Amino acid sequence: METWQQAHLKQENDSLTHRVMHESLTGLPNRAFFEGRLSRALGNINPAEKLAVLFIDGDRFKEVNNR
């Protein structure tokens, strides 16, 4: 019973994590996902390496997305 309960809780946790990190409409990773990955990349960068970030923002995308 305990093994089943742990497996069920892990599955539920994985599902909730996915819902938090992805847009419900498109299923694509969202800003929280991006910020987590960026934070990890910045934390793991070694001083001899370089890192570039390209951020593209669509004008009025929220309005289009909400329609």
PQR file with spaces between the fields and no chain letter, atoms N, CA, C, O and H, PARSE charges and radii, in Angstrom:
ATOM       1  N    MET     1       0.824   -1.193    0.000 -0.4000 1.5000
ATOM       2  CA   MET     1       0.000    0.000    0.000 -0.0000 2.0000
ATOM       3  C    MET     1       0.870    1.259    0.000  0.5500 1.7000
ATOM       4  O    MET     1       0.583    2.222   -0.712 -0.5500 1.4000
ATOM       5  N    GLU     2       1.939    1.240    0.810 -0.4000 1.5000
ATOM       6  CA   GLU     2       2.805    2.399    0.906 -0.0000 2.0000
ATOM       7  C    GLU     2       3.523    2.669   -0.421  0.5500 1.7000
ATOM       8  O    GLU     2       3.695    3.823   -0.813 -0.5500 1.4000
ATOM       9  H    GLU     2       2.171    0.458    1.388  0.4000 1.0000
ATOM      10  N    THR     3       3.937    1.611   -1.104 -0.4000 1.5000
ATOM      11  CA   THR     3       4.600    1.761   -2.403 -0.0000 2.0000
ATOM      12  C    THR     3       3.648    2.380   -3.410  0.5500 1.7000
ATOM      13  O    THR     3       4.035    3.272   -4.165 -0.5500 1.4000
ATOM      14  H    THR     3       3.797    0.673   -0.786  0.4000 1.0000
ATOM      15  N    TRP     4       2.409    1.916   -3.427 -0.4000 1.5000
ATOM      16  CA   TRP     4       1.403    2.476   -4.343 -0.0000 2.0000
ATOM      17  C    TRP     4       1.166    3.952   -4.026  0.5500 1.7000
ATOM      18  O    TRP     4       1.068    4.779   -4.933 -0.5500 1.4000
ATOM      19  H    TRP     4       2.094    1.192   -2.814  0.4000 1.0000
ATOM      20  N    GLN     5       1.077    4.275   -2.749 -0.4000 1.5000
ATOM      21  CA   GLN     5       0.823    5.649   -2.323 -0.0000 2.0000
ATOM      22  C    GLN     5       1.973    6.563   -2.751  0.5500 1.7000
ATOM      23  O    GLN     5       1.737    7.671   -3.235 -0.5500 1.4000
ATOM      24  H    GLN     5       1.157    3.603   -2.013  0.4000 1.0000
ATOM      25  N    GLN     6       3.201    6.110   -2.577 -0.4000 1.5000
ATOM      26  CA   GLN     6       4.353    6.908   -2.987 -0.0000 2.0000
ATOM      27  C    GLN     6       4.367    7.107   -4.503  0.5500 1.7000
ATOM      28  O    GLN     6       4.652    8.206   -4.980 -0.5500 1.4000
ATOM      29  H    GLN     6       3.393    5.210   -2.184  0.4000 1.0000
ATOM      30  N    ALA     7       4.065    6.065   -5.255 -0.4000 1.5000
ATOM      31  CA   ALA     7       4.026    6.161   -6.707 -0.0000 2.0000
ATOM      32  C    ALA     7       2.930    7.126   -7.148  0.5500 1.7000
ATOM      33  O    ALA     7       3.129    7.924   -8.064 -0.5500 1.4000
ATOM      34  H    ALA     7       3.833    5.172   -4.868  0.4000 1.0000
ATOM      35  N    HIS     8       1.779    7.051   -6.496 -0.4000 1.5000
ATOM      36  CA   HIS     8       0.661    7.936   -6.819 -0.0000 2.0000
ATOM      37  C    HIS     8       1.010    9.396   -6.517  0.5500 1.7000
ATOM      38  O    HIS     8       0.713   10.285   -7.315 -0.5500 1.4000
ATOM      39  H    HIS     8       1.617    6.403   -5.751  0.4000 1.0000
ATOM      40  N    LEU     9       1.638    9.638   -5.374 -0.4000 1.5000
ATOM      41  CA   LEU     9       2.041   10.999   -5.014 -0.0000 2.0000
ATOM      42  C    LEU     9       3.082   11.540   -5.986  0.5500 1.7000
ATOM      43  O    LEU     9       3.028   12.715   -6.348 -0.5500 1.4000
ATOM      44  H    LEU     9       1.879    8.916   -4.726  0.4000 1.0000
ATOM      45  N    LYS    10       4.026   10.712   -6.413 -0.4000 1.5000
ATOM      46  CA   LYS    10       5.031   11.147   -7.388 -0.0000 2.0000
ATOM      47  C    LYS    10       4.380   11.492   -8.719  0.5500 1.7000
ATOM      48  O    LYS    10       4.719   12.503   -9.336 -0.5500 1.4000
ATOM      49  H    LYS    10       4.070    9.757   -6.119  0.4000 1.0000
ATOM      50  N    GLN    11       3.453   10.661   -9.161 -0.4000 1.5000
ATOM      51  CA   GLN    11       2.749   10.919  -10.414 -0.0000 2.0000
ATOM      52  C    GLN    11       1.952   12.223  -10.320  0.5500 1.7000
ATOM      53  O    GLN    11       1.956   13.019  -11.258 -0.5500 1.4000
ATOM      54  H    GLN    11       3.178    9.841   -8.661  0.4000 1.0000
ATOM      55  N    GLU    12       1.289   12.438   -9.222 -0.4000 1.5000
ATOM      56  CA   GLU    12       0.510   13.662   -9.012 -0.0000 2.0000
ATOM      57  C    GLU    12       1.429   14.884   -8.980  0.5500 1.7000
ATOM      58  O    GLU    12       1.112   15.920   -9.564 -0.5500 1.4000
ATOM      59  H    GLU    12       1.286   11.791   -8.460  0.4000 1.0000
ATOM      60  N    ASN    13       2.549   14.759   -8.307 -0.4000 1.5000
ATOM      61  CA   ASN    13       3.515   15.854   -8.234 -0.0000 2.0000
ATOM      62  C    ASN    13       4.080   16.174   -9.615  0.5500 1.7000
ATOM      63  O    ASN    13       4.204   17.346   -9.970 -0.5500 1.4000
ATOM      64  H    ASN    13       2.806   13.918   -7.832  0.4000 1.0000
ATOM      65  N    ASP    14       4.420   15.163  -10.394 -0.4000 1.5000
ATOM      66  CA   ASP    14       4.926   15.367  -11.755 -0.0000 2.0000
ATOM      67  C    ASP    14       3.887   16.071  -12.624  0.5500 1.7000
ATOM      68  O    ASP    14       4.227   16.952  -13.414 -0.5500 1.4000
ATOM      69  H    ASP    14       4.319   14.210  -10.106  0.4000 1.0000
ATOM      70  N    SER    15       2.626   15.682  -12.477 -0.4000 1.5000
ATOM      71  CA   SER    15       1.545   16.287  -13.248 -0.0000 2.0000
ATOM      72  C    SER    15       1.368   17.762  -12.876  0.5500 1.7000
ATOM      73  O    SER    15       1.211   18.611  -13.754 -0.5500 1.4000
ATOM      74  H    SER    15       2.350   14.967  -11.836  0.4000 1.0000
ATOM      75  N    LEU    16       1.392   18.061  -11.592 -0.4000 1.5000
ATOM      76  CA   LEU    16       1.255   19.445  -11.141 -0.0000 2.0000
ATOM      77  C    LEU    16       2.433   20.294  -11.597  0.5500 1.7000
ATOM      78  O    LEU    16       2.251   21.439  -12.013 -0.5500 1.4000
ATOM      79  H    LEU    16       1.519   17.371  -10.879  0.4000 1.0000
ATOM      80  N    THR    17       3.628   19.747  -11.522 -0.4000 1.5000
ATOM      81  CA   THR    17       4.823   20.469  -11.979 -0.0000 2.0000
ATOM      82  C    THR    17       4.706   20.795  -13.455  0.5500 1.7000
ATOM      83  O    THR    17       5.026   21.909  -13.870 -0.5500 1.4000
ATOM      84  H    THR    17       3.776   18.817  -11.185  0.4000 1.0000
ATOM      85  N    HIS    18       4.259   19.851  -14.245 -0.4000 1.5000
ATOM      86  CA   HIS    18       4.102   20.091  -15.685 -0.0000 2.0000
ATOM      87  C    HIS    18       3.077   21.195  -15.933  0.5500 1.7000
ATOM      88  O    HIS    18       3.293   22.065  -16.777 -0.5500 1.4000
ATOM      89  H    HIS    18       3.999   18.946  -13.908  0.4000 1.0000
ATOM      90  N    ARG    19       1.964   21.164  -15.201 -0.4000 1.5000
ATOM      91  CA   ARG    19       0.918   22.178  -15.383 -0.0000 2.0000
ATOM      92  C    ARG    19       1.404   23.565  -15.005  0.5500 1.7000
ATOM      93  O    ARG    19       0.993   24.553  -15.614 -0.5500 1.4000
ATOM      94  H    ARG    19       1.789   20.458  -14.515  0.4000 1.0000
ATOM      95  N    VAL    20       2.273   23.651  -14.009 -0.4000 1.5000
ATOM      96  CA   VAL    20       2.812   24.946  -13.577 -0.0000 2.0000
ATOM      97  C    VAL    20       3.823   25.482  -14.589  0.5500 1.7000
ATOM      98  O    VAL    20       3.921   26.694  -14.784 -0.5500 1.4000
ATOM      99  H    VAL    20       2.607   22.849  -13.514  0.4000 1.0000
ATOM     100  N    MET    21       4.570   24.594  -15.230 -0.4000 1.5000
ATOM     101  CA   MET    21       5.661   25.001  -16.108 -0.0000 2.0000
ATOM     102  C    MET    21       5.288   25.090  -17.592  0.5500 1.7000
ATOM     103  O    MET    21       6.135   25.432  -18.417 -0.5500 1.4000
ATOM     104  H    MET    21       4.490   23.610  -15.072  0.4000 1.0000
ATOM     105  N    HIS    22       4.044   24.791  -17.938 -0.4000 1.5000
ATOM     106  CA   HIS    22       3.622   24.808  -19.343 -0.0000 2.0000
ATOM     107  C    HIS    22       2.286   25.523  -19.498  0.5500 1.7000
ATOM     108  O    HIS    22       1.433   25.485  -18.611 -0.5500 1.4000
ATOM     109  H    HIS    22       3.355   24.513  -17.268  0.4000 1.0000
ATOM     110  N    GLU    23       2.125   26.169  -20.634 -0.4000 1.5000
ATOM     111  CA   GLU    23       0.871   26.860  -20.941 -0.0000 2.0000
ATOM     112  C    GLU    23      -0.232   25.830  -21.187  0.5500 1.7000
ATOM     113  O    GLU    23      -0.020   24.832  -21.876 -0.5500 1.4000
ATOM     114  H    GLU    23       2.818   26.200  -21.355  0.4000 1.0000
ATOM     115  N    SER    24      -1.392   26.080  -20.624 -0.4000 1.5000
ATOM     116  CA   SER    24      -2.482   25.112  -20.769 -0.0000 2.0000
ATOM     117  C    SER    24      -3.023   25.074  -22.196  0.5500 1.7000
ATOM     118  O    SER    24      -3.456   24.020  -22.661 -0.5500 1.4000
ATOM     119  H    SER    24      -1.564   26.890  -20.064  0.4000 1.0000
ATOM     120  N    LEU    25      -3.006   26.195  -22.890 -0.4000 1.5000
ATOM     121  CA   LEU    25      -3.557   26.245  -24.245 -0.0000 2.0000
ATOM     122  C    LEU    25      -2.662   25.545  -25.260  0.5500 1.7000
ATOM     123  O    LEU    25      -3.140   24.765  -26.084 -0.5500 1.4000
ATOM     124  H    LEU    25      -2.654   27.051  -22.513  0.4000 1.0000
ATOM     125  N    THR    26      -1.358   25.825  -25.197 -0.4000 1.5000
ATOM     126  CA   THR    26      -0.440   25.309  -26.214 -0.0000 2.0000
ATOM     127  C    THR    26       0.363   24.110  -25.757  0.5500 1.7000
ATOM     128  O    THR    26       0.838   23.329  -26.582 -0.5500 1.4000
ATOM     129  H    THR    26      -0.970   26.459  -24.528  0.4000 1.0000
ATOM     130  N    GLY    27       0.524   23.953  -24.440 -0.4000 1.5000
ATOM     131  CA   GLY    27       1.378   22.884  -23.927 -0.0000 2.0000
ATOM     132  C    GLY    27       2.855   23.231  -23.991  0.5500 1.7000
ATOM     133  O    GLY    27       3.704   22.408  -23.649 -0.5500 1.4000
ATOM     134  H    GLY    27       0.138   24.587  -23.770  0.4000 1.0000
ATOM     135  N    LEU    28       3.166   24.443  -24.427 -0.4000 1.5000
ATOM     136  CA   LEU    28       4.554   24.870  -24.542 -0.0000 2.0000
ATOM     137  C    LEU    28       5.078   25.363  -23.194  0.5500 1.7000
ATOM     138  O    LEU    28       4.299   25.813  -22.353 -0.5500 1.4000
ATOM     139  H    LEU    28       2.476   25.112  -24.704  0.4000 1.0000
ATOM     140  N    PRO    29       6.390   25.280  -22.987 -0.5600 1.5000
ATOM     141  CA   PRO    29       6.964   25.801  -21.744  0.2800 2.0000
ATOM     142  C    PRO    29       6.642   27.285  -21.573  0.5500 1.7000
ATOM     143  O    PRO    29       6.604   28.036  -22.547 -0.5500 1.4000
ATOM     144  N    ASN    30       6.413   27.700  -20.325 -0.4000 1.5000
ATOM     145  CA   ASN    30       6.039   29.080  -20.046 -0.0000 2.0000
ATOM     146  C    ASN    30       7.208   29.860  -19.431  0.5500 1.7000
ATOM     147  O    ASN    30       8.337   29.372  -19.380 -0.5500 1.4000
ATOM     148  H    ASN    30       6.445   27.091  -19.533  0.4000 1.0000
ATOM     149  N    ARG    31       6.921   31.063  -18.971 -0.4000 1.5000
ATOM     150  CA   ARG    31       7.962   31.927  -18.403 -0.0000 2.0000
ATOM     151  C    ARG    31       8.599   31.316  -17.159  0.5500 1.7000
ATOM     152  O    ARG    31       9.809   31.439  -16.970 -0.5500 1.4000
ATOM     153  H    ARG    31       6.005   31.460  -19.012  0.4000 1.0000
ATOM     154  N    ALA    32       7.814   30.664  -16.312 -0.4000 1.5000
ATOM     155  CA   ALA    32       8.371   30.035  -15.102 -0.0000 2.0000
ATOM     156  C    ALA    32       9.389   28.960  -15.492  0.5500 1.7000
ATOM     157  O    ALA    32      10.435   28.834  -14.854 -0.5500 1.4000
ATOM     158  H    ALA    32       6.831   30.565  -16.466  0.4000 1.0000
ATOM     159  N    PHE    33       9.088   28.198  -16.523 -0.4000 1.5000
ATOM     160  CA   PHE    33      10.005   27.176  -17.028 -0.0000 2.0000
ATOM     161  C    PHE    33      11.287   27.830  -17.519  0.5500 1.7000
ATOM     162  O    PHE    33      12.388   27.395  -17.180 -0.5500 1.4000
ATOM     163  H    PHE    33       8.239   28.301  -17.041  0.4000 1.0000
ATOM     164  N    PHE    34      11.133   28.888  -18.329 -0.4000 1.5000
ATOM     165  CA   PHE    34      12.283   29.606  -18.876 -0.0000 2.0000
ATOM     166  C    PHE    34      13.156   30.177  -17.758  0.5500 1.7000
ATOM     167  O    PHE    34      14.378   30.033  -17.786 -0.5500 1.4000
ATOM     168  H    PHE    34      10.239   29.241  -18.604  0.4000 1.0000
ATOM     169  N    GLU    35      12.529   30.822  -16.778 -0.4000 1.5000
ATOM     170  CA   GLU    35      13.296   31.436  -15.698 -0.0000 2.0000
ATOM     171  C    GLU    35      14.047   30.385  -14.879  0.5500 1.7000
ATOM     172  O    GLU    35      15.174   30.625  -14.444 -0.5500 1.4000
ATOM     173  H    GLU    35      11.536   30.939  -16.756  0.4000 1.0000
ATOM     174  N    GLY    36      13.434   29.235  -14.672 -0.4000 1.5000
ATOM     175  CA   GLY    36      14.114   28.154  -13.958 -0.0000 2.0000
ATOM     176  C    GLY    36      15.320   27.652  -14.717  0.5500 1.7000
ATOM     177  O    GLY    36      16.390   27.458  -14.140 -0.5500 1.4000
ATOM     178  H    GLY    36      12.519   29.040  -15.025  0.4000 1.0000
ATOM     179  N    ARG    37      15.147   27.440  -16.023 -0.4000 1.5000
ATOM     180  CA   ARG    37      16.264   26.987  -16.849 -0.0000 2.0000
ATOM     181  C    ARG    37      17.366   28.034  -16.924  0.5500 1.7000
ATOM     182  O    ARG    37      18.549   27.697  -16.862 -0.5500 1.4000
ATOM     183  H    ARG    37      14.278   27.598  -16.491  0.4000 1.0000
ATOM     184  N    LEU    38      16.982   29.311  -17.059 -0.4000 1.5000
ATOM     185  CA   LEU    38      17.967   30.388  -17.118 -0.0000 2.0000
ATOM     186  C    LEU    38      18.743   30.471  -15.808  0.5500 1.7000
ATOM     187  O    LEU    38      19.967   30.609  -15.815 -0.5500 1.4000
ATOM     188  H    LEU    38      16.022   29.584  -17.110  0.4000 1.0000
ATOM     189  N    SER    39      18.040   30.388  -14.697 -0.4000 1.5000
ATOM     190  CA   SER    39      18.683   30.438  -13.393 -0.0000 2.0000
ATOM     191  C    SER    39      19.690   29.297  -13.237  0.5500 1.7000
ATOM     192  O    SER    39      20.800   29.502  -12.745 -0.5500 1.4000
ATOM     193  H    SER    39      17.047   30.276  -14.692  0.4000 1.0000
ATOM     194  N    ARG    40      19.291   28.094  -13.659 -0.4000 1.5000
ATOM     195  CA   ARG    40      20.195   26.951  -13.596 -0.0000 2.0000
ATOM     196  C    ARG    40      21.412   27.161  -14.481  0.5500 1.7000
ATOM     197  O    ARG    40      22.538   26.869  -14.079 -0.5500 1.4000
ATOM     198  H    ARG    40      18.389   27.928  -14.058  0.4000 1.0000
ATOM     199  N    ALA    41      21.182   27.675  -15.704 -0.4000 1.5000
ATOM     200  CA   ALA    41      22.291   27.912  -16.636 -0.0000 2.0000
ATOM     201  C    ALA    41      23.257   28.945  -16.071  0.5500 1.7000
ATOM     202  O    ALA    41      24.473   28.778  -16.167 -0.5500 1.4000
ATOM     203  H    ALA    41      20.268   27.913  -16.030  0.4000 1.0000
ATOM     204  N    LEU    42      22.723   30.011  -15.482 -0.4000 1.5000
ATOM     205  CA   LEU    42      23.585   31.049  -14.909 -0.0000 2.0000
ATOM     206  C    LEU    42      24.351   30.533  -13.698  0.5500 1.7000
ATOM     207  O    LEU    42      25.494   30.924  -13.461 -0.5500 1.4000
ATOM     208  H    LEU    42      21.735   30.147  -15.404  0.4000 1.0000
ATOM     209  N    GLY    43      23.717   29.660  -12.941 -0.4000 1.5000
ATOM     210  CA   GLY    43      24.381   29.089  -11.768 -0.0000 2.0000
ATOM     211  C    GLY    43      25.475   28.103  -12.123  0.5500 1.7000
ATOM     212  O    GLY    43      26.422   27.921  -11.358 -0.5500 1.4000
ATOM     213  H    GLY    43      22.788   29.343  -13.133  0.4000 1.0000
ATOM     214  N    ASN    44      25.354   27.462  -13.283 -0.4000 1.5000
ATOM     215  CA   ASN    44      26.316   26.437  -13.693 -0.0000 2.0000
ATOM     216  C    ASN    44      27.400   26.955  -14.625  0.5500 1.7000
ATOM     217  O    ASN    44      28.307   26.210  -14.997 -0.5500 1.4000
ATOM     218  H    ASN    44      24.584   27.610  -13.905  0.4000 1.0000
ATOM     219  N    ILE    45      27.313   28.223  -15.006 -0.4000 1.5000
ATOM     220  CA   ILE    45      28.284   28.738  -15.962 -0.0000 2.0000
ATOM     221  C    ILE    45      29.643   28.907  -15.291  0.5500 1.7000
ATOM     222  O    ILE    45      29.747   29.324  -14.137 -0.5500 1.4000
ATOM     223  H    ILE    45      26.576   28.828  -14.704  0.4000 1.0000
ATOM     224  N    ASN    46      30.645   28.580  -16.029 -0.4000 1.5000
ATOM     225  CA   ASN    46      31.990   28.712  -15.525 -0.0000 2.0000
ATOM     226  C    ASN    46      32.541   30.036  -16.045  0.5500 1.7000
ATOM     227  O    ASN    46      32.197   30.445  -17.154 -0.5500 1.4000
ATOM     228  H    ASN    46      30.561   28.242  -16.966  0.4000 1.0000
ATOM     229  N    PRO    47      33.378   30.709  -15.280 -0.5600 1.5000
ATOM     230  CA   PRO    47      33.830   32.060  -15.651  0.2800 2.0000
ATOM     231  C    PRO    47      34.454   32.170  -17.041  0.5500 1.7000
ATOM     232  O    PRO    47      34.436   33.249  -17.634 -0.5500 1.4000
ATOM     233  N    ALA    48      34.999   31.091  -17.566 -0.4000 1.5000
ATOM     234  CA   ALA    48      35.624   31.126  -18.886 -0.0000 2.0000
ATOM     235  C    ALA    48      34.585   31.021  -20.014  0.5500 1.7000
ATOM     236  O    ALA    48      34.903   31.271  -21.176 -0.5500 1.4000
ATOM     237  H    ALA    48      35.014   30.215  -17.084  0.4000 1.0000
ATOM     238  N    GLU    49      33.360   30.654  -19.671 -0.4000 1.5000
ATOM     239  CA   GLU    49      32.300   30.485  -20.674 -0.0000 2.0000
ATOM     240  C    GLU    49      31.503   31.764  -20.845  0.5500 1.7000
ATOM     241  O    GLU    49      31.529   32.659  -20.000 -0.5500 1.4000
ATOM     242  H    GLU    49      33.102   30.451  -18.727  0.4000 1.0000
ATOM     243  N    LYS    50      30.804   31.823  -21.949 -0.4000 1.5000
ATOM     244  CA   LYS    50      29.916   32.953  -22.209 -0.0000 2.0000
ATOM     245  C    LYS    50      28.503   32.419  -22.381  0.5500 1.7000
ATOM     246  O    LYS    50      28.299   31.270  -22.771 -0.5500 1.4000
ATOM     247  H    LYS    50      30.783   31.096  -22.635  0.4000 1.0000
ATOM     248  N    LEU    51      27.546   33.264  -22.086 -0.4000 1.5000
ATOM     249  CA   LEU    51      26.144   32.876  -22.201 -0.0000 2.0000
ATOM     250  C    LEU    51      25.387   34.024  -22.844  0.5500 1.7000
ATOM     251  O    LEU    51      25.554   35.179  -22.453 -0.5500 1.4000
ATOM     252  H    LEU    51      27.712   34.198  -21.770  0.4000 1.0000
ATOM     253  N    ALA    52      24.566   33.717  -23.815 -0.4000 1.5000
ATOM     254  CA   ALA    52      23.736   34.730  -24.456 -0.0000 2.0000
ATOM     255  C    ALA    52      22.273   34.312  -24.309  0.5500 1.7000
ATOM     256  O    ALA    52      21.941   33.127  -24.339 -0.5500 1.4000
ATOM     257  H    ALA    52      24.430   32.778  -24.133  0.4000 1.0000
ATOM     258  N    VAL    53      21.415   35.309  -24.150 -0.4000 1.5000
ATOM     259  CA   VAL    53      19.988   35.058  -24.032 -0.0000 2.0000
ATOM     260  C    VAL    53      19.273   35.917  -25.068  0.5500 1.7000
ATOM     261  O    VAL    53      19.490   37.126  -25.144 -0.5500 1.4000
ATOM     262  H    VAL    53      21.685   36.271  -24.125  0.4000 1.0000
ATOM     263  N    LEU    54      18.430   35.288  -25.851 -0.4000 1.5000
ATOM     264  CA   LEU    54      17.619   36.003  -26.832 -0.0000 2.0000
ATOM     265  C    LEU    54      16.179   35.933  -26.355  0.5500 1.7000
ATOM     266  O    LEU    54      15.624   34.848  -26.186 -0.5500 1.4000
ATOM     267  H    LEU    54      18.254   34.306  -25.788  0.4000 1.0000
ATOM     268  N    PHE    55      15.583   37.086  -26.142 -0.4000 1.5000
ATOM     269  CA   PHE    55      14.207   37.156  -25.665 -0.0000 2.0000
ATOM     270  C    PHE    55      13.375   37.837  -26.743  0.5500 1.7000
ATOM     271  O    PHE    55      13.638   38.985  -27.101 -0.5500 1.4000
ATOM     272  H    PHE    55      16.034   37.968  -26.279  0.4000 1.0000
ATOM     273  N    ILE    56      12.391   37.147  -27.250 -0.4000 1.5000
ATOM     274  CA   ILE    56      11.512   37.698  -28.278 -0.0000 2.0000
ATOM     275  C    ILE    56      10.138   37.878  -27.655  0.5500 1.7000
ATOM     276  O    ILE    56       9.564   36.938  -27.105 -0.5500 1.4000
ATOM     277  H    ILE    56      12.178   36.214  -26.959  0.4000 1.0000
ATOM     278  N    ASP    57       9.621   39.084  -27.747 -0.4000 1.5000
ATOM     279  CA   ASP    57       8.323   39.391  -27.161 -0.0000 2.0000
ATOM     280  C    ASP    57       7.365   39.774  -28.276  0.5500 1.7000
ATOM     281  O    ASP    57       7.636   40.704  -29.036 -0.5500 1.4000
ATOM     282  H    ASP    57      10.087   39.847  -28.194  0.4000 1.0000
ATOM     283  N    GLY    58       6.263   39.075  -28.379 -0.4000 1.5000
ATOM     284  CA   GLY    58       5.253   39.395  -29.391 -0.0000 2.0000
ATOM     285  C    GLY    58       4.341   40.503  -28.894  0.5500 1.7000
ATOM     286  O    GLY    58       3.785   40.403  -27.801 -0.5500 1.4000
ATOM     287  H    GLY    58       6.043   38.320  -27.762  0.4000 1.0000
ATOM     288  N    ASP    59       4.182   41.551  -29.679 -0.4000 1.5000
ATOM     289  CA   ASP    59       3.292   42.650  -29.291 -0.0000 2.0000
ATOM     290  C    ASP    59       1.866   42.150  -29.153  0.5500 1.7000
ATOM     291  O    ASP    59       1.345   41.470  -30.037 -0.5500 1.4000
ATOM     292  H    ASP    59       4.634   41.632  -30.567  0.4000 1.0000
ATOM     293  N    ARG    60       1.249   42.488  -28.050 -0.4000 1.5000
ATOM     294  CA   ARG    60      -0.138   42.156  -27.749 -0.0000 2.0000
ATOM     295  C    ARG    60      -0.427   40.648  -27.854  0.5500 1.7000
ATOM     296  O    ARG    60      -1.550   40.254  -28.169 -0.5500 1.4000
ATOM     297  H    ARG    60       1.673   43.040  -27.331  0.4000 1.0000
ATOM     298  N    PHE    61       0.577   39.814  -27.592 -0.4000 1.5000
ATOM     299  CA   PHE    61       0.370   38.367  -27.686 -0.0000 2.0000
ATOM     300  C    PHE    61      -0.686   37.899  -26.694  0.5500 1.7000
ATOM     301  O    PHE    61      -1.456   36.986  -26.994 -0.5500 1.4000
ATOM     302  H    PHE    61       1.490   40.134  -27.337  0.4000 1.0000
ATOM     303  N    LYS    62      -0.728   38.512  -25.518 -0.4000 1.5000
ATOM     304  CA   LYS    62      -1.717   38.106  -24.521 -0.0000 2.0000
ATOM     305  C    LYS    62      -3.128   38.281  -25.062  0.5500 1.7000
ATOM     306  O    LYS    62      -3.986   37.423  -24.850 -0.5500 1.4000
ATOM     307  H    LYS    62      -0.102   39.253  -25.274  0.4000 1.0000
ATOM     308  N    GLU    63      -3.376   39.388  -25.759 -0.4000 1.5000
ATOM     309  CA   GLU    63      -4.706   39.607  -26.338 -0.0000 2.0000
ATOM     310  C    GLU    63      -5.046   38.529  -27.353  0.5500 1.7000
ATOM     311  O    GLU    63      -6.156   37.996  -27.357 -0.5500 1.4000
ATOM     312  H    GLU    63      -2.680   40.085  -25.931  0.4000 1.0000
ATOM     313  N    VAL    64      -4.099   38.213  -28.204 -0.4000 1.5000
ATOM     314  CA   VAL    64      -4.319   37.177  -29.218 -0.0000 2.0000
ATOM     315  C    VAL    64      -4.513   35.817  -28.537  0.5500 1.7000
ATOM     316  O    VAL    64      -5.396   35.047  -28.915 -0.5500 1.4000
ATOM     317  H    VAL    64      -3.197   38.645  -28.201  0.4000 1.0000
ATOM     318  N    ASN    65      -3.690   35.532  -27.545 -0.4000 1.5000
ATOM     319  CA   ASN    65      -3.769   34.263  -26.833 -0.0000 2.0000
ATOM     320  C    ASN    65      -5.121   34.098  -26.123  0.5500 1.7000
ATOM     321  O    ASN    65      -5.677   33.000  -26.080 -0.5500 1.4000
ATOM     322  H    ASN    65      -2.972   36.157  -27.238  0.4000 1.0000
ATOM     323  N    ASN    66      -5.636   35.187  -25.576 -0.4000 1.5000
ATOM     324  CA   ASN    66      -6.911   35.129  -24.852 -0.0000 2.0000
ATOM     325  C    ASN    66      -8.107   34.925  -25.771  0.5500 1.7000
ATOM     326  O    ASN    66      -9.153   34.453  -25.327 -0.5500 1.4000
ATOM     327  H    ASN    66      -5.185   36.079  -25.611  0.4000 1.0000
ATOM     328  N    ARG    67      -7.969   35.267  -27.020 -0.4000 1.5000
ATOM     329  CA   ARG    67      -9.072   35.064  -27.970 -0.0000 2.0000
ATOM     330  C    ARG    67      -9.141   33.612  -28.315  0.5500 1.7000
ATOM     331  O    ARG    67      -9.996   33.204  -29.102 -0.5500 1.4000
ATOM     332  H    ARG    67      -7.119   35.651  -27.381  0.4000 1.0000
